Amino acid sequence: MRVFVLTGAGISAESGLKTFRDNDGLWENHRVEDVATPEAFARNPALVQRFYNLRRGALADVAPNPAHVALARLQQALTACGGALTLVTQNVDNLHERGGAADVIHMHGELARVFCVACGFHWDAQCDLTPQSQCPACQTKGGPRPDIVWFGEMPYHMDKIEAALARADLFVSIGTSGAVYPAAGFVQAARERGIQTIELNMEPSHGSLYFDTAHYGPAGTVVPIWVA
Ligand SMILES: CC(C)NC(=O)[C@H](Cc1c[nH]c2ccccc12)NC(=O)[C@H](CCCC/N=C(/NCCC(=O)O)S[C@H]1O[C@H](COP(=O)(O)OP(=O)(O)OC[C@H]2O[C@@H](n3cnc4c(N)ncnc43)[C@H](O)[C@@H]2O)[C@@H](O)[C@H]1O)NC(=O)OCc1ccccc1
């Protein structure tokens, strides 16, 4: 059995990380275009760096929840019997890995990573970034930026994702509103391939009509039950 799992901010909500669209969500006190676009970074790098420094810092105060752990357990079980679980996340946190998952595909990047816009060098974030930060490889001041896919930018690993979607026997979407593309289009692609589609979410998502089955409720409860 080859399972394709797509996750969103909802799977990390019970760990204490804000989602995007829920009230008092991440975008509440920041307009997306003010903090998550290349134009915003060019216009006001200090604001954008501060937004991601805050979120990167918050990772130390949170832990994986039973939904992250259950997915990792299912991945190990499927791998052990010759199957596979491809875990694609829109999340930029590291809770899937800390929950025990392997080869997590971060299609929108990772808070823990940084790259230089001048030389393209990539490295693990050691400290907060400011517009004065220098690239450790080319010394360019202001070169370092969060390794995050912003709106209007091409998501990462699309070839790997499309290949896994093409081989999957089951498509499962967990904790996502289905509001952002191309991720929101994966369920349609799965349906077109005639594979079964399941939604695990607090409420019906924008793409809920594309799902054969749905279980609604908090991921920390619904996912372990579904895995069991
Ligand atoms: C707003 C939207 C309409 N705009 C887009 O989709 C745009 C434009 C676009 C492209 N194609 C289109 C087609 C139609 C319309 C628009 C477009 N897309 C892009 O710009 C993408 C790039 C988008 C990526 C942007 N970066 C992010 N994140 C990183 C930043 C950061 O994190 O700061 S997106 C970001 O927002 C999205 C948030 O969605 P969710 O994760 O679902 O979170 P949300 O809060 O919305 O929902 C939470 C859900 O959980 C549920 N929930 C809450 N608590 C729980 C709980 N406890 N348990 C279970 N469920 C729970 C809730 O009920 C809810 O349903 C995620 O993707 C997240 O990563 N890039 C691109 O298209 O490039 C060009 C391209 C494409 C292909 C080839 C060449 C070029």
PDBQT file of the ligand as one rigid body, heavy atoms in Angstrom, charges set to zero:
ROOT
HETATM    1  C1  LIG A 301      -4.358  32.510  -1.498  1.00  0.00    +0.000 C 
HETATM    2  C2  LIG A 301      -4.331  31.624  -2.715  1.00  0.00    +0.000 C 
HETATM    3  C3  LIG A 301      -5.559  31.775  -3.565  1.00  0.00    +0.000 C 
HETATM    4  N1  LIG A 301      -3.107  31.939  -3.504  1.00  0.00    +0.000 N 
HETATM    5  C4  LIG A 301      -2.428  30.942  -4.061  1.00  0.00    +0.000 C 
HETATM    6  O1  LIG A 301      -2.770  29.778  -4.023  1.00  0.00    +0.000 OA
HETATM    7  C5  LIG A 301      -1.158  31.378  -4.720  1.00  0.00    +0.000 C 
HETATM    8  C6  LIG A 301      -1.452  31.873  -6.148  1.00  0.00    +0.000 C 
HETATM    9  C7  LIG A 301      -1.994  30.839  -7.013  1.00  0.00    +0.000 A 
HETATM   10  C8  LIG A 301      -1.282  29.915  -7.676  1.00  0.00    +0.000 A 
HETATM   11  N2  LIG A 301      -2.135  29.108  -8.379  1.00  0.00    +0.000 N 
HETATM   12  C9  LIG A 301      -3.409  29.517  -8.172  1.00  0.00    +0.000 A 
HETATM   13  C10 LIG A 301      -4.630  29.005  -8.650  1.00  0.00    +0.000 A 
HETATM   14  C11 LIG A 301      -5.774  29.636  -8.261  1.00  0.00    +0.000 A 
HETATM   15  C12 LIG A 301      -5.706  30.771  -7.412  1.00  0.00    +0.000 A 
HETATM   16  C13 LIG A 301      -4.486  31.251  -6.923  1.00  0.00    +0.000 A 
HETATM   17  C14 LIG A 301      -3.347  30.618  -7.302  1.00  0.00    +0.000 A 
HETATM   18  N3  LIG A 301      -0.198  30.284  -4.729  1.00  0.00    +0.000 N 
HETATM   19  C15 LIG A 301       1.120  30.620  -4.764  1.00  0.00    +0.000 C 
HETATM   20  O2  LIG A 301       1.541  31.756  -4.813  1.00  0.00    +0.000 OA
HETATM   21  C16 LIG A 301       2.083  29.441  -4.759  1.00  0.00    +0.000 C 
HETATM   22  C17 LIG A 301       2.910  29.363  -3.456  1.00  0.00    +0.000 C 
HETATM   23  C18 LIG A 301       2.074  29.267  -2.300  1.00  0.00    +0.000 C 
HETATM   24  C19 LIG A 301       2.945  29.024  -1.051  1.00  0.00    +0.000 C 
HETATM   25  C20 LIG A 301       2.960  30.236  -0.172  1.00  0.00    +0.000 C 
HETATM   26  N4  LIG A 301       3.588  29.921   1.122  1.00  0.00    +0.000 NA
HETATM   27  C21 LIG A 301       2.938  29.390   2.147  1.00  0.00    +0.000 C 
HETATM   28  N5  LIG A 301       3.581  29.056   3.310  1.00  0.00    +0.000 N 
HETATM   29  C22 LIG A 301       4.956  29.495   3.485  1.00  0.00    +0.000 C 
HETATM   30  C23 LIG A 301       4.940  30.854   4.068  1.00  0.00    +0.000 C 
HETATM   31  C24 LIG A 301       4.703  30.831   5.553  1.00  0.00    +0.000 C 
HETATM   32  O3  LIG A 301       4.390  29.760   6.101  1.00  0.00    +0.000 OA
HETATM   33  O4  LIG A 301       4.856  31.901   6.132  1.00  0.00    +0.000 OA
HETATM   34  S1  LIG A 301       1.252  29.074   2.019  1.00  0.00    +0.000 SA
HETATM   35  C25 LIG A 301       0.712  28.859   3.669  1.00  0.00    +0.000 C 
HETATM   36  O5  LIG A 301      -0.663  29.129   3.627  1.00  0.00    +0.000 OA
HETATM   37  C26 LIG A 301      -1.362  27.892   3.524  1.00  0.00    +0.000 C 
HETATM   38  C27 LIG A 301      -2.213  27.814   4.760  1.00  0.00    +0.000 C 
HETATM   39  O6  LIG A 301      -3.119  26.827   4.556  1.00  0.00    +0.000 OA
HETATM   40  P1  LIG A 301      -3.329  25.687   5.682  1.00  0.00    +0.000 P 
HETATM   41  O7  LIG A 301      -2.023  25.074   6.044  1.00  0.00    +0.000 OA
HETATM   42  O8  LIG A 301      -4.402  24.847   5.156  1.00  0.00    +0.000 OA
HETATM   43  O9  LIG A 301      -3.803  26.530   6.971  1.00  0.00    +0.000 OA
HETATM   44  P2  LIG A 301      -5.205  27.284   7.184  1.00  0.00    +0.000 P 
HETATM   45  O10 LIG A 301      -5.048  28.118   8.406  1.00  0.00    +0.000 OA
HETATM   46  O11 LIG A 301      -5.671  27.917   5.936  1.00  0.00    +0.000 OA
HETATM   47  O12 LIG A 301      -6.251  26.088   7.498  1.00  0.00    +0.000 OA
HETATM   48  C28 LIG A 301      -6.066  25.302   8.648  1.00  0.00    +0.000 C 
HETATM   49  C29 LIG A 301      -7.084  24.171   8.520  1.00  0.00    +0.000 C 
HETATM   50  O13 LIG A 301      -6.890  23.294   9.634  1.00  0.00    +0.000 OA
HETATM   51  C30 LIG A 301      -8.123  23.091  10.288  1.00  0.00    +0.000 C 
HETATM   52  N6  LIG A 301      -7.807  22.921  11.709  1.00  0.00    +0.000 N 
HETATM   53  C31 LIG A 301      -7.566  23.876  12.642  1.00  0.00    +0.000 A 
HETATM   54  N7  LIG A 301      -7.266  23.293  13.843  1.00  0.00    +0.000 NA
HETATM   55  C32 LIG A 301      -7.288  21.937  13.614  1.00  0.00    +0.000 A 
HETATM   56  C33 LIG A 301      -7.046  20.795  14.449  1.00  0.00    +0.000 A 
HETATM   57  N8  LIG A 301      -6.743  20.902  15.751  1.00  0.00    +0.000 N 
HETATM   58  N9  LIG A 301      -7.159  19.571  13.886  1.00  0.00    +0.000 NA
HETATM   59  C34 LIG A 301      -7.492  19.410  12.564  1.00  0.00    +0.000 A 
HETATM   60  N10 LIG A 301      -7.721  20.476  11.711  1.00  0.00    +0.000 NA
HETATM   61  C35 LIG A 301      -7.611  21.702  12.256  1.00  0.00    +0.000 A 
HETATM   62  C36 LIG A 301      -8.988  24.313   9.993  1.00  0.00    +0.000 C 
HETATM   63  O14 LIG A 301     -10.339  23.924  10.026  1.00  0.00    +0.000 OA
HETATM   64  C37 LIG A 301      -8.524  24.675   8.572  1.00  0.00    +0.000 C 
HETATM   65  O15 LIG A 301      -9.292  23.964   7.601  1.00  0.00    +0.000 OA
HETATM   66  C38 LIG A 301      -0.365  26.756   3.576  1.00  0.00    +0.000 C 
HETATM   67  O16 LIG A 301      -0.078  26.346   2.273  1.00  0.00    +0.000 OA
HETATM   68  C39 LIG A 301       0.843  27.440   4.199  1.00  0.00    +0.000 C 
HETATM   69  O17 LIG A 301       2.047  26.826   3.845  1.00  0.00    +0.000 OA
HETATM   70  N11 LIG A 301       3.096  29.664  -5.740  1.00  0.00    +0.000 N 
HETATM   71  C40 LIG A 301       2.777  29.694  -7.035  1.00  0.00    +0.000 C 
HETATM   72  O18 LIG A 301       1.659  29.477  -7.448  1.00  0.00    +0.000 OA
HETATM   73  O19 LIG A 301       3.867  29.974  -7.801  1.00  0.00    +0.000 OA
HETATM   74  C41 LIG A 301       3.590  30.075  -9.178  1.00  0.00    +0.000 C 
HETATM   75  C42 LIG A 301       3.946  28.797  -9.746  1.00  0.00    +0.000 A 
HETATM   76  C43 LIG A 301       3.230  27.609  -9.489  1.00  0.00    +0.000 A 
HETATM   77  C44 LIG A 301       3.559  26.448 -10.151  1.00  0.00    +0.000 A 
HETATM   78  C45 LIG A 301       4.552  26.525 -11.054  1.00  0.00    +0.000 A 
HETATM   79  C46 LIG A 301       5.250  27.757 -11.269  1.00  0.00    +0.000 A 
HETATM   80  C47 LIG A 301       4.968  28.889 -10.553  1.00  0.00    +0.000 A 
ENDROOT
TORSDOF 0
